[in-house]
Amino acid sequence: MTKVLLTGFEPFDGATLNPSWEAARLIADNPPEGMKVTPARLSCVFGQAADELRAAVRDADPDVVVCLGQATGRPDITVERIAVNIDDARIPDNAGRRPVDRPVVPGGPAAYFATLPVKACVAAVREAGLPASLSHTAGTFVCNHVFYALMHLLATERPTARGGFVHVPALPEQVLDQARPSLPAATVARALHALLAASTRRTDLRTPEGITH
């Protein structure tokens, strides 16, 4: 049995829902075969989210950690490849914090690569009939903050565990008046079901892939 920790965020920037948490709950109720999925909801707050992630990893003792976040405007499931050691907030977080040019981990490496088989994960979502891509930037808001904190934690304390970050589109009900891309939570959960099943592959695909946003 593979133990998976799947995190999502609380709503932020005035929203009442966050698709990352809605999808994480659905996956926990219907996990891929051979997996035990523990969901955890993180605050959209610099520092606090990283502390909550560390506690969730300690409690779940996972083999795989996948953190989810909302990317309004993106049309597909985007598997993130690179976490960078910088907080640079365009908008305040849910506690009103707005760090600029501040490292996630002082003295830490400039960046970490996800340790999931990222290209295989993208391919698995596509094979399930859903849109997916490999992204080379998770931004510099709380999503990247959590992604970097996760990879630093795994690199320094849990080297046998694998981890990464996945951005998901907004929910349809979040963009009714904005003409922006969206996916229902159930559809996102179906995509993540395929992605998690691929996350335990020991080797990744060797195909050209990757975009920036």
N, C-alpha and C positions, 0 to 999 in steps of 0.2 A: 504494500500500500504506500503510495507516494503522498507525503504530506505537503499540502499547498497552502500558503498564506496568500489571500487575495484581498488587497485593500482598495477602498474607494474613498472619495472625499465627501464631506458635507457640502451643502449648497454654498455658493459664494457670490459676491457682487450683486446682491439683491435677489437672487433666484430662490425658488422654493424647492427645487429638485436638483440633484446632480446625477447624471446618467452613469457615472462610474460606480456610485454606491448602489443604485438600482440594479445594475447588471451584476455586481458582485453578490448581492443577496440572492438573485435568481440562480446563479451558478452554484452557490453553496447549497441550495435546495436540490439541485440536480447536477451533481458533479460528474465529470468524465469517469468511465469505468476504471477502477483501480486507484482512484484518487480520493483522499479526504481533504476537502476544501474548507478552510477556516476563514470567514470574512472579518474584516476589521475596518471601521470607519474612522478616517483621520480628519482632524481639524484642518481647515484651510488657513493655517497660521504658521508663519515662519518659526522655526525652532520647536514649537509645540508639536507640529506634525511629525518631525523627526524623532522626538521623544516618544510619541505614541507608537510610531513604527517600531522603534527599538523594543518597547514593551511587548508589542504584539509578536515580534519575532521570538523573543524570549519565551513567551507563553506557548506559542504554537510549535516551536522547534521544527520549522519546516525544512523540506528538501528543496522546495522551489518557492520563490516569492515573486509575485507579479503585482505591481502597483498600477492602479488605473487612475486616469484623470480625464477631465472634460476638455475638449478642444473645439470650442464653438467656431464654426466655419470650415472645419475639416470635413470632407465628405465620406471618409472611410475609417476603418480600424487602422491606426498607425502604430506600428511597433517601433519603439525608440531604440536607437543604437548607442547614443553617446550622452553621458551625463557630465555637465561641466561644473566646476567649482566656483560658481558665482550666483549671488542673489542680486537681481536688479529689477525691481518691481515697477511696472507701468501703472498699476492701481494698488490701493491698499489691500492687505489681507483682511480676514474677518475680525482681527483685533486692531485694525487701523495701522498696522506696521507696514512700512514701505522702504525696505532696505535698498540702498543703491551701491553698486560696486563693492559688495561685501562677500567674502568667501563663505561657502556653506560650512566647510571645515578648515579653519585657519591652519596653514602649513600642509594641507592635503594636496594630492596630485591635481594637476590642472583638469584632468578628466578621467573618467572610467568608461570602458565599454560594457554594455550589458553582457551577461554570461549565459543568456538564453540562446538557443539556435535561432536567431532573429529572422533569417531568410526562410528557414523551414516553417516558422510560425506564420509568416506572411503567406507562404504557399498553402498552408493548411486552411487558412481562412478563405482564400480564393477557391480552393477545391470544395469548400462547403457552399460555394455559390454566393459569397459575400465580398464586398470590396475591401481591399487591404493594401497597405504600402509600408515600406521601410522608411522611417524618418531619421534624419541626421541632427535634428534639434528638438529638444523638449522645452525650449524657451528658457526663461530665467525667473519664472514665478515659482509658486509653491510646488508645482508638479516636478520641475527640475530639482528643486530643493530636496524633495523626498527621494527622487531617483538617485541623486548623488549620495545622499545620506545612506540609502540602502546599499549601494555598491561599495561605499567605504566600509560600512559595517560588515558586509560579507567578506571583503578583501582582508580586513584586519582581524576579524574574530570568527568567521564561519566560512572558511574557504571551500568546504565541500558542498555548500548550498549554492543554488543558482538563482539569479534574479534579473529582473528587468522592469521596464515600464511600458505601458500601452495607453495611448490616447484614444478616446472614443468621441464620436460626434455628439452634438446636442440632441436632446429628445425633441420629437415633433412639437409637443406642447410648449417647448421653450422658444420656438422660432416661428410661431404662427403668423406673426406680422412682419417678419424680417426677410423672407425669401432666401433663407440660408439652408444648407444641407442638414439633414437630420436622419437618425435611425431610431426606431422603437427599442426600448430596453430589452424586449424579448429577442429581437434580432441581434442586438449587441451580445447578449448572453449566448446565442447560438454560435456566433463568431468566436467568442472566447472559449467556448466548449472545445472547438476544433483547435484553437491556439494552445490551450493547456495540454491537450493530448499530444501535441507536437513538442511541447516544451522539454520533455525528457529525452529527446534525441541526443545522442552523444556527439554527433557530427552535424555541422550545418551544411546547407546547400552552397555550392560555389557558382552562383549566378550573379550577373550585374543587377544591382538593386539599390534604390535609395534616392530620396528627394529631400529638399529643404523647404521650409515654409516661411 
